[in-house]
Amino acid sequence: MSAARLAAGGGWRAAARGSGLLRVSPDGTEHVASTIFAEMSALALRTGAINLGQGFPDVDGPAWIAEAAVQAVRDGHNQYPPGPGIAELREAIADHQRRRYDLEVDPGTEVLVTTGATEALAAALLALVGPGDEVITLEPFYDSYGGVIGLTGARHVPVALVASPTGFRLDAAALRAAASPRTRLILINTPHNPTGAVLDADELAAIAQVATDCDAIVLTDEVYEHLTYGDSVHVPIATLPGMAGRTLTVSSSGKTFSFTGWKIGWIHGPAELITAVRTVKQFLTYVSGAPFQPAIARALADDDAPRELAASLAARRDLLCEGLAAAGFAVTVPQGTYFVVADGAPLGFPDGAELCRRLPELAGVVAIPMTAFCSEGSPANAALRSSLRFTFVKRPEVLEQAVDRLSRLPGA
Ligand SMILES: *Cc1c(COP(=O)(O)O)cnc(C)c1O
């Protein structure tokens, strides 16, 4: 049997289609392209350009947290931990939610530790939606959303965030128009990657209203919960009146503590929904990262580490935003996350993907085109065609060098 024949079945095509990775060759055959993240990271390596594409820190998190993991290995936390996660970590998660947001969560039945937020999102979608259902997401969206929704067989209904003088904002009327009796789940992300938007009270209320009207579940990705700037405040949608009963809240230690490779995430919500998610999770990974769990339990009890990261990122955000603006980009200053959206149109580049491919040669910097986070042919895709995403979770001297290089762009 040919390899093509062997790969003809299964759900991977739906995942590739949902994440925009399925390409059709001129002869009509379909193949999976490599992700733009891999392509741009390879380009950075090949050209020696500064990689402001992929969003991972170039400095590890606090040494005392790393030491706690080392100690856990020495102390023998090296075999399968309990399926829902160790009690100490589930209690630390519940305590964090109570302390920070006044959310009451039962660590015994309402919390599940996962292999990063990625697995929490995948297990929740696989557990709760299927063919015939519709899943609303914001657009642009984190790339795993489209892939997993494709695997479930549900229909993906994206609603555009629209650029405005106060950053990217949700069009509540567009959200209401996208809702239908088939809307089973609304997947939101705040603070939002890639736009840097932090959903405000009105936007959250509009989402809560639509979810209630459709009797839909809200799945909320809050991995950047601690990374907000200025006056922006992160509000979990589960804190809105009546919403805790229909909301699954996802977060992760990767972004908060700068240990993205540890992959300790979690999800909490009503016990019935968590049981459904745990049922799927147990067949995906069974359990996750034994020695990292006690280390993250200790990290979560400490409010200083995330505060210090947010403060240092605020300065780096300003450095990169000012540099991009000086280079001639139209910059949307982010309220949260560690990404900034910059439009290359004022510099005479109407095609962001094309600019990203040329940026290493033009300025020695790598970014990601915003269309990588959009579905094909959508209004958001058209609106963001000339825009790029840059990350500022790099050391200040790296950002200074990038800004210096960008100032050499023609038209700057
Ligand atoms: C990084 C990221 C994730 C993945 O988190 P992990 O804990 O590494 O799996 C999920 N959602 C968004 C929006 C992210 O930026």
The ligand as an SDF file (V2000), in Angstrom:
LIG
                    3D

 15 15  0  0  0  0  0  0  0  0999 V2000
    1.0150   29.5800   24.7340 C   0  0  0  0  0  0  0  0  0  0  0  0
   -0.4680   29.5080   24.6260 C   0  0  0  0  0  0  0  0  0  0  0  0
   -1.1660   28.3400   24.9410 C   0  0  0  0  0  0  0  0  0  0  0  0
   -0.4580   27.0450   25.2660 C   0  0  0  0  0  0  0  0  0  0  0  0
   -0.1220   26.9410   26.5850 O   0  0  0  0  0  0  0  0  0  0  0  0
    0.7000   25.6520   27.0940 P   0  0  0  0  0  0  0  0  0  0  0  0
    0.5290   25.6900   28.5450 O   0  0  0  0  0  0  0  0  0  0  0  0
    2.1120   25.8160   26.6370 O   0  0  0  0  0  0  0  0  0  0  0  0
    0.0720   24.4480   26.4540 O   0  0  0  0  0  0  0  0  0  0  0  0
   -2.5500   28.3490   24.8990 C   0  0  0  0  0  0  0  0  0  0  0  0
   -3.2180   29.4580   24.5300 N   0  0  0  0  0  0  0  0  0  0  0  0
   -2.5880   30.5860   24.1850 C   0  0  0  0  0  0  0  0  0  0  0  0
   -3.3870   31.7640   23.7730 C   0  0  0  0  0  0  0  0  0  0  0  0
   -1.1950   30.6540   24.1980 C   0  0  0  0  0  0  0  0  0  0  0  0
   -0.5600   31.7650   23.8060 O   0  0  0  0  0  0  0  0  0  0  0  0
  1  2  1  0
  2  3  1  0
  2 14  2  0
  3  4  1  0
  3 10  2  0
  4  5  1  0
  5  6  1  0
  6  7  2  0
  6  8  1  0
  6  9  1  0
 10 11  1  0
 11 12  2  0
 12 13  1  0
 12 14  1  0
 14 15  1  0
M  END
$$$$
